[in-house]
Amino acid sequence: MVKKKWLNEFLSDKYVKDANREGFRSRAAFKLLEIDEEFGLFNNCSSVLDLGCAPGSWLQVAKRKTKSKRTVIIGVDILRYKLIQGVTQIEGDFQDESARKKILTAFNGRKIDLILSDMAPNLSGIKVVDGENISNLVNLVLDFSLENLHKNGCVVVKAFETGTGSREFRKKLANYFEKVWLRKPLASKKVSSEQFLIAKTLK
Ligand SMILES: C[S@@+](CC[C@H](N)C(=O)[O-])C[C@H]1O[C@@H](n2cnc3c(N)ncnc32)[C@H](O)[C@@H]1O
């Protein structure tokens, strides 16, 4: 019964239909497209890192938005997903130093223009535990960005209201970036506590 309800909701979801029509691998593409429409993420962008990229719809957006063949696009995920032409795929856990080393090797010393993170840890349902795991992950993205983002670069990171919460993390980002915004795209389900923080230009 629950499965049937889920299936009906899935099939009637506007963004699922749009994703199928436009050849995106998931409805998540529309979250990034909406953020890009407001912030012009891909303007003057020649290197993109997509953390937690499977099944690959944000990578598809990045490919479509960056026309130059010289643009470096690197996707990282624990899961294996179908390759996208022109994208470097790294299979690994971003929390492992070995995966982060592979990313740095792939960028070959070049600073990154755009870092995207749609990563979410597996939720246990235990608020304190989940809050801490989310906090660890977003802080790791911040630390990595501080070291490897281009000065005029941009970071888009998924955060959650749970635990230390997006508001607190937003304050932290504001210590390091000139501008920080919090957005909940229309394509992000209301039942989900996910939100996205967009931070531009390192101080
Ligand atoms: C919501 S999905 C991403 C969807 C993707 N943005 C797209 O458009 O297709 C979140 C992904 O984050 C990945 N993930 C979660 N924690 C991770 C970690 N520590 N390292 C790498 N990937 C991770 C999961 O395996 C999952 O595929």
PDBQT file of the ligand as one rigid body, heavy atoms in Angstrom, charges set to zero:
ROOT
HETATM    1  C1  LIG A 301      20.882  13.236  -3.472  1.00  0.00    +0.000 C 
HETATM    2  S1  LIG A 301      22.108  12.223  -4.153  1.00  0.00    +0.000 S 
HETATM    3  C2  LIG A 301      22.857  13.279  -5.334  1.00  0.00    +0.000 C 
HETATM    4  C3  LIG A 301      22.058  13.482  -6.586  1.00  0.00    +0.000 C 
HETATM    5  C4  LIG A 301      22.882  14.187  -7.648  1.00  0.00    +0.000 C 
HETATM    6  N1  LIG A 301      23.126  15.576  -7.272  1.00  0.00    +0.000 N 
HETATM    7  C5  LIG A 301      22.207  14.184  -8.978  1.00  0.00    +0.000 C 
HETATM    8  O1  LIG A 301      21.790  15.240  -9.410  1.00  0.00    +0.000 OA
HETATM    9  O2  LIG A 301      22.123  13.129  -9.598  1.00  0.00    +0.000 OA
HETATM   10  C6  LIG A 301      23.309  12.200  -2.868  1.00  0.00    +0.000 C 
HETATM   11  C7  LIG A 301      24.539  11.377  -3.228  1.00  0.00    +0.000 C 
HETATM   12  O3  LIG A 301      25.546  11.660  -2.260  1.00  0.00    +0.000 OA
HETATM   13  C8  LIG A 301      26.350  10.499  -2.160  1.00  0.00    +0.000 C 
HETATM   14  N2  LIG A 301      27.162  10.608  -0.940  1.00  0.00    +0.000 N 
HETATM   15  C9  LIG A 301      26.727  10.702   0.343  1.00  0.00    +0.000 A 
HETATM   16  N3  LIG A 301      27.766  10.785   1.199  1.00  0.00    +0.000 NA
HETATM   17  C10 LIG A 301      28.887  10.763   0.427  1.00  0.00    +0.000 A 
HETATM   18  C11 LIG A 301      30.279  10.807   0.722  1.00  0.00    +0.000 A 
HETATM   19  N4  LIG A 301      30.719  10.881   1.983  1.00  0.00    +0.000 N 
HETATM   20  N5  LIG A 301      31.165  10.772  -0.292  1.00  0.00    +0.000 NA
HETATM   21  C12 LIG A 301      30.724  10.678  -1.577  1.00  0.00    +0.000 A 
HETATM   22  N6  LIG A 301      29.414  10.617  -1.920  1.00  0.00    +0.000 NA
HETATM   23  C13 LIG A 301      28.508  10.659  -0.939  1.00  0.00    +0.000 A 
HETATM   24  C14 LIG A 301      25.338   9.366  -2.142  1.00  0.00    +0.000 C 
HETATM   25  O4  LIG A 301      25.945   8.140  -2.505  1.00  0.00    +0.000 OA
HETATM   26  C15 LIG A 301      24.315   9.863  -3.179  1.00  0.00    +0.000 C 
HETATM   27  O5  LIG A 301      24.559   9.302  -4.439  1.00  0.00    +0.000 OA
ENDROOT
TORSDOF 0
